[in-house]
C-alpha cells in the first residue's frame, strides 16, 4: 500500500522536516559521557536510533505499528506518540515518513487494511457456490474479529479522521466485493436486479458483522457464516422468481450443490417451516 509522502529519497534516519515544530522534537540525548554510569538512554534511542533500515522497511515498520493500534482502538484514541512507541521510534521520525501527521498515517493504514479486506473476496471459481461463499466469509469474518474496534470505527463513520478519501476507500472495498461475487455467478453482463441483489447482500454482511461485534461476537462465528450463506441463497432465490437471469444462475448453481451441503440443509429446514403455508398455494 502506498500513500505519497515525498520521502522516498530521504535517508531513513534523517532529521525531521522543518515543518515539524520545535515542541514536537525530543530533547537531544546527552552524550554517553555526560550520563551517570549505568543510566540507559530513552527507549526510542535504545531501540530505534541505531537501526539503519531502508526507507521502505522503516515506513512499513511504522505502518505495521499503526495498523496494530487502529485495529483495536478507535482513531481518536491513537496518537503519533503511540505509533512511535509501538514501532520503537520517535515522534519526529513518524513525521519524517508521514509529514501529514495522523491523518496521512490513518489513511495509509486504512488503504493497507482495505487491500487486505479486498483479498478476502478472492476465491477460485470452481466447486459449489455455497462452499466458495463460506470460504470468502471465513476470511472476511476473521478480519472483522482481528480488527474489531477499527472495523467498527471504519463502517460506523463519525470519526474525526473521516474524510472523502477515507469514505472512497471504504466504498472501493464494497464495489470490489460485489464485483468478485458477481464473477462467481458466471454471467457476462449482470442485470440491474442481480447487481442489486449482490450489493444488498454485501450491505447485510457489513451490518451483521457490526451487530456481531456489538453482541460480543455471538453467535459463534461459524454459525454467523452459515447464516450469511443462507441469506445469499434466500436473496438469490427470491430474485429468481421475477428475474430470468437470476433464475438461470440459481439453476446452474443448484446442479452442483451436494445434498449434505449448506443449500441442502437450508432446503430441509425451509420445507417444515413453510408447512403451515399450504393454504397460500
Secondary structure per residue as TSV (DSSP state, phi and psi in degrees):
chain	resnum	aa	ss	phi	psi
A	1	X	-	360.0	137.8
A	2	X	-	-128.6	142.2
A	3	X	-	-136.7	117.4
A	4	X	-	-59.7	122.7
A	5	X	-	-125.5	-4.5
A	6	X	S	72.2	28.1
A	7	X	-	-115.3	2.7
A	8	X	T	-61.3	-29.8
A	9	X	T	-92.1	-4.0
A	10	X	S	-83.3	145.9
A	11	X	-	-64.9	147.8
A	12	X	T	-63.0	-30.5
A	13	X	T	-110.3	27.9
A	14	X	-	-70.7	164.4
A	15	X	-	-67.4	150.2
A	16	X	-	-61.7	156.6
A	17	X	-	-64.5	158.9
A	18	X	T	-61.5	-21.0
A	19	X	T	-65.6	-25.0
A	20	X	S	-71.0	133.3
A	21	X	-	-71.3	158.6
A	22	X	G	-62.6	-31.3
A	23	X	G	-67.4	-27.0
A	24	X	G	-80.5	-10.4
A	25	X	S	-90.9	132.1
A	26	X	-	-69.8	151.5
A	27	X	-	-62.9	143.6
A	28	X	-	-62.6	137.0
A	29	X	-	-73.1	131.5
A	30	X	-	-65.8	152.5
A	31	X	-	-61.8	154.2
A	32	X	G	-51.2	-36.7
A	33	X	G	-67.1	-25.7
A	34	X	G	-82.3	-10.9
A	35	X	S	-96.0	147.3
A	36	X	-	-59.5	148.1
A	37	X	T	-55.1	136.8
A	38	X	T	83.8	-0.8
A	39	X	-	-85.7	126.7
A	40	X	-	-84.0	152.5
A	41	X	-	-77.8	179.4
A	42	X	-	-58.3	148.5
A	43	X	H	-53.6	-42.7
A	44	X	H	-60.9	-39.2
A	45	X	I	-68.1	-41.5
A	46	X	I	-63.8	-39.4
A	47	X	I	-91.9	-34.5
A	48	X	I	-115.2	-30.5
A	49	X	I	-64.7	-29.4
A	50	X	T	-104.5	7.9
A	51	X	-	-91.4	109.3
A	52	X	-	-91.8	111.3
A	53	X	-	-116.0	158.3
A	54	X	-	-68.2	164.4
A	55	X	H	-56.9	-45.7
A	56	X	H	-65.3	-41.8
A	57	X	H	-67.3	-41.2
A	58	X	H	-66.7	-43.1
A	59	X	H	-63.2	-41.0
A	60	X	H	-63.6	-37.3
A	61	X	H	-63.9	-44.7
A	62	X	H	-65.2	-39.7
A	63	X	H	-67.9	-39.2
A	64	X	H	-62.3	-41.9
A	65	X	H	-63.1	-42.6
A	66	X	H	-64.4	-42.3
A	67	X	H	-60.2	-41.5
A	68	X	H	-62.0	-36.9
A	69	X	H	-75.9	-45.9
A	70	X	H	-66.5	-22.7
A	71	X	H	-67.2	-32.4
A	72	X	H	-118.4	0.5
A	73	X	S	-137.7	145.9
A	74	X	-	-66.6	151.7
A	75	X	G	-53.7	-35.7
A	76	X	G	-62.0	-24.3
A	77	X	G	-93.5	4.3
A	78	X	-	-112.7	126.8
A	79	X	-	-110.3	166.3
A	80	X	H	-63.4	-33.2
A	81	X	H	-63.2	-37.7
A	82	X	H	-62.2	-44.5
A	83	X	H	-64.2	-44.1
A	84	X	H	-60.0	-44.7
A	85	X	H	-64.1	-41.9
A	86	X	H	-65.4	-30.6
A	87	X	H	-92.2	-2.9
A	88	X	T	67.0	35.8
A	89	X	-	-125.1	-166.2
A	90	X	-	-118.0	159.6
A	91	X	H	-59.1	-45.4
A	92	X	H	-59.9	-32.1
A	93	X	H	-68.1	-36.6
A	94	X	H	-61.0	-43.5
A	95	X	H	-64.2	-31.5
A	96	X	H	-60.8	-40.7
A	97	X	H	-92.3	-22.5
A	98	X	-	-132.4	74.2
A	99	X	T	-62.1	-18.7
A	100	X	T	-78.3	1.6
A	101	X	H	74.5	-151.0
A	102	X	H	-60.5	-37.9
A	103	X	H	-62.0	-46.8
A	104	X	H	-65.6	-39.7
A	105	X	H	-64.3	-41.9
A	106	X	H	-65.0	-43.3
A	107	X	H	-63.6	-38.4
A	108	X	H	-66.1	-41.7
A	109	X	H	-64.7	-40.7
A	110	X	H	-64.1	-41.1
A	111	X	H	-61.6	-41.7
A	112	X	H	-64.8	-43.4
A	113	X	H	-64.5	-38.7
A	114	X	H	-63.4	-40.3
A	115	X	H	-60.2	-42.0
A	116	X	H	-65.7	-40.8
A	117	X	H	-66.1	-39.4
A	118	X	H	-63.0	-36.4
A	119	X	H	-66.2	-21.7
A	120	X	T	-60.4	-27.6
A	121	X	T	-91.3	-1.1
A	122	X	-	-81.9	122.9
A	123	X	-	-152.4	134.8
A	124	X	-	-55.3	138.6
A	125	X	S	-91.3	68.0
A	126	X	-	-148.2	154.1
A	127	X	S	85.8	176.9
A	128	X	-	-58.2	140.5
A	129	X	H	-61.0	-38.8
A	130	X	H	-62.7	-36.7
A	131	X	H	-66.6	-39.2
A	132	X	H	-64.5	-44.3
A	133	X	H	-62.7	-38.2
A	134	X	H	-62.7	-41.9
A	135	X	H	-68.9	-38.9
A	136	X	H	-60.0	-46.8
A	137	X	H	-68.0	-33.7
A	138	X	H	-57.9	-44.4
A	139	X	H	-71.0	-41.7
A	140	X	H	-62.3	-48.1
A	141	X	H	-70.7	-28.8
A	142	X	H	-65.0	-38.8
A	143	X	H	-63.5	-45.4
A	144	X	H	-59.6	-43.9
A	145	X	H	-62.2	-42.2
A	146	X	H	-74.9	-29.2
A	147	X	T	-116.4	42.4
A	148	X	H	-53.0	-60.1
A	149	X	H	-64.6	-41.0
A	150	X	H	-65.4	-38.8
A	151	X	H	-64.2	-43.6
A	152	X	H	-61.6	-46.5
A	153	X	H	-63.1	-36.7
A	154	X	H	-64.3	-45.8
A	155	X	H	-92.0	-22.3
A	156	X	H	-87.5	-8.8
A	157	X	-	60.9	-169.9
A	158	X	-	83.8	0.7
A	159	X	-	-73.9	149.7
A	160	X	T	-69.0	-17.3
A	161	X	T	-98.6	6.8
A	162	X	-	-72.8	132.1
A	163	X	-	-139.4	177.2
A	164	X	H	-62.2	-30.6
A	165	X	H	-70.0	-43.3
A	166	X	H	-66.2	-38.9
A	167	X	H	-62.7	-38.1
A	168	X	H	-65.7	-36.2
A	169	X	H	-64.6	-44.3
A	170	X	H	-63.9	-43.0
A	171	X	H	-64.0	-34.5
A	172	X	H	-63.5	-39.2
A	173	X	H	-60.8	-44.0
A	174	X	H	-62.7	-44.5
A	175	X	H	-63.6	-43.8
A	176	X	H	-62.7	-42.3
A	177	X	H	-60.6	-46.1
A	178	X	H	-63.3	-41.7
A	179	X	H	-62.6	-41.0
A	180	X	H	-64.8	-42.8
A	181	X	H	-64.7	-41.3
A	182	X	H	-62.2	-33.5
A	183	X	H	-61.2	-33.9
A	184	X	H	-72.1	-17.3
A	185	X	T	-84.9	-5.7
A	186	X	T	56.2	46.3
A	187	X	-	-121.2	131.4
A	188	X	S	-67.3	-42.3
A	189	X	S	-130.2	84.8
A	190	X	-	-62.2	135.4
A	191	X	-	-77.8	177.0
A	192	X	H	-62.9	-38.6
A	193	X	H	-69.1	-39.1
A	194	X	H	-67.5	-42.3
A	195	X	H	-63.0	-42.5
A	196	X	H	-63.9	-39.6
A	197	X	H	-62.2	-45.0
A	198	X	H	-66.4	-43.2
A	199	X	H	-65.2	-35.1
A	200	X	H	-63.4	-40.4
A	201	X	H	-66.5	-41.4
A	202	X	H	-59.5	-42.4
A	203	X	H	-62.5	-40.3
A	204	X	H	-65.1	-38.1
A	205	X	H	-63.3	-44.7
A	206	X	H	-59.0	-50.2
A	207	X	H	-62.1	-44.2
A	208	X	H	-62.7	-37.2
A	209	X	H	-64.0	-42.7
A	210	X	H	-65.4	-42.8
A	211	X	H	-64.8	-38.8
A	212	X	H	-59.0	-41.2
A	213	X	H	-66.8	-42.2
A	214	X	H	-61.8	-32.0
A	215	X	T	-89.8	22.8
A	216	X	T	57.6	41.2
A	217	X	S	61.3	41.2
A	218	X	-	-121.1	141.1
A	219	X	S	-71.5	175.4
A	220	X	-	-51.0	147.1
A	221	X	H	-58.9	-33.3
A	222	X	H	-65.4	-37.3
A	223	X	H	-68.6	-38.9
A	224	X	H	-62.4	-44.2
A	225	X	H	-58.6	-49.6
A	226	X	H	-62.7	-37.2
A	227	X	H	-63.7	-40.0
A	228	X	H	-71.0	-32.7
A	229	X	H	-64.7	-42.8
A	230	X	H	-57.7	-40.2
A	231	X	H	-60.3	-43.5
A	232	X	H	-61.3	-47.4
A	233	X	H	-61.8	-41.9
A	234	X	H	-65.6	-42.5
A	235	X	H	-63.9	-43.8
A	236	X	H	-64.9	-40.3
A	237	X	H	-63.2	-46.2
A	238	X	H	-62.7	-39.7
A	239	X	H	-66.5	-36.4
A	240	X	H	-65.1	-21.4
A	241	X	T	-71.5	-18.5
A	242	X	T	-127.7	3.4
A	243	X	-	-135.5	118.8
A	244	X	H	-63.4	-37.5
A	245	X	H	-63.8	-45.1
A	246	X	H	-64.3	-35.4
A	247	X	H	-63.1	-41.2
A	248	X	H	-65.4	-38.9
A	249	X	H	-62.9	-47.3
A	250	X	H	-71.0	-32.9
A	251	X	H	-63.7	-44.4
A	252	X	H	-65.5	-36.7
A	253	X	H	-69.7	-40.6
A	254	X	H	-68.0	-28.2
A	255	X	H	-57.4	-37.0
A	256	X	T	-105.0	9.2
A	257	X	-	-79.9	128.9
A	258	X	-	-74.2	150.8
A	259	X	T	-61.2	-31.3
A	260	X	T	-94.6	9.5
A	261	X	S	-85.1	-176.4
A	262	X	H	-58.0	-39.9
A	263	X	H	-71.1	-39.5
A	264	X	H	-63.0	-42.8
A	265	X	H	-64.5	-39.3
A	266	X	H	-62.4	-44.6
A	267	X	H	-59.9	-40.8
A	268	X	H	-70.8	-24.0
A	269	X	H	-81.8	-34.1
A	270	X	H	-70.2	-40.6
A	271	X	H	-57.1	-50.6
A	272	X	H	-64.3	-36.9
A	273	X	H	-62.7	-29.7
A	274	X	T	-97.8	9.0
A	275	X	G	-58.0	-30.8
A	276	X	G	-86.8	4.3
A	277	X	G	-102.5	14.0
A	278	X	G	-61.3	-26.2
A	279	X	G	-68.8	-13.0
A	280	X	G	-83.7	-13.2
A	281	X	-	-84.2	360.0
